[in-house]
Amino acid sequence: MTIATIVALAAEESEHHGNVALETVGFGIIAIAIFAALAIVTLSYRNVANRHAHKAEAYAIAHADDVEHRSGHGH
């Protein structure tokens, strides 16, 4: 047997006539589930700064004297 014959026989045996789109639906379901979980994590951080605004204001008042007044970019 030559390599070409072996390859032809292997291709003939592995050939199947199924619905390929139906076989790959699971990958789509898994991807949707992962993106939904990531969306829930992202939305859980929504408005976090406003939830702790009272702490930020209290810290700013308590440490108002600690701020150095510099001129320049970003300060």
Order of alpha helices (4+ residues) and beta strands (2+ residues): alpha-alpha-alpha-alpha-alpha
